[in-house]
Amino acid sequence: MNQEYERWLQLDLAGMLAVESGSLETAKEIGEALLALAPTYTTSWNYGNAIHKGHLILGRIALRQGDYHQAIEHLLLAGKTPGSPQLDTFGPNMTLAKELLEVGERDAVLTFIKLCQNFWEPEFAQDSSHLWSEQITHGELPDFGANLNY
């Protein structure tokens, strides 16, 4: 495998950690690199992960900068990933969704959950998406559990 590909495989975790640590410029570079390199690796098992996490990283940055519209746009683009072995089984990362719920953006998160049903295999979802949608509709903040870490 080439070095660029090996680096690309590590970018999603690095980008999410950069957001967490407040290194937003670094996170932005990483998120943009994930998305820019993705078309080169469309046949990779990681392609859907890169689309998903690249947009989540950029959306989390936008939210921290007060740009709710851009954050929502990235959330919805993250939900339009074609999926991956990990996403299909474990479901989406819900970090940006949770952050948007905390500022009152329920409709966007409900739309995101609906988009994720296109790749998240029903036998693995264990009704999580339906439970989360119901809780959000009733004004509750779901416990996304491990989906905040994937």
Residue, then its C-alpha position, 0 to 999 in steps of 0.5 A: m500500500n502506498q503512504e498516501y493511502e495509509r495516511w488517509l486511513q488514519l485521517d478520520l480519527a486524527g480529525m475528530l481528535a483535533v476537533e476535540s482538542g480545539s485545534l480547529e485549523t488542523a481539523k479543517e485541513i484533515g477534514e478537507a484532505l479526507l474528502a479531497l482524497a476520497p475520490t481516489y479511493t472509491t473502491s476502498w472499504n474506508y471510502g464511506n467512512a471518509i465521506h462520513k467523518g470528513h463532513l462530520i469534522l467540517g460540520r463540528i468546526a462550523l458549529r463551533q464557529g457559529d455557522y449553524h447552516q454550514a454545520i447542518e449541511h455537513l451533517l446531511l452530507a455525512g448522512k449521504t455516505p454510501g456506507s462502509p462495513q463499519l457504518d453498515t454494522f455499527g451505524p453513524n457517528m452521532t457526535l455532530a448530531k448531538e451537538l446540533l440537538e443541544v442547540g435546538e436543531r431537531d429537524a436536521v438531526l431527524t433528517f440525518i437519522k433518516l438518511c442513515q437508514n439507507f446504509w445502516e443494516p436493519e438487523f444491526a440497528q436494533d431499532s436505535s434509529h427509531l428510538w432516537s427519532e421518537q425521543i428527539t420528536h418528544g424533545e429529549l436528548p437520546d443516549f447515543g452511547a457508543n455511536l458517539n465514539y465510532 
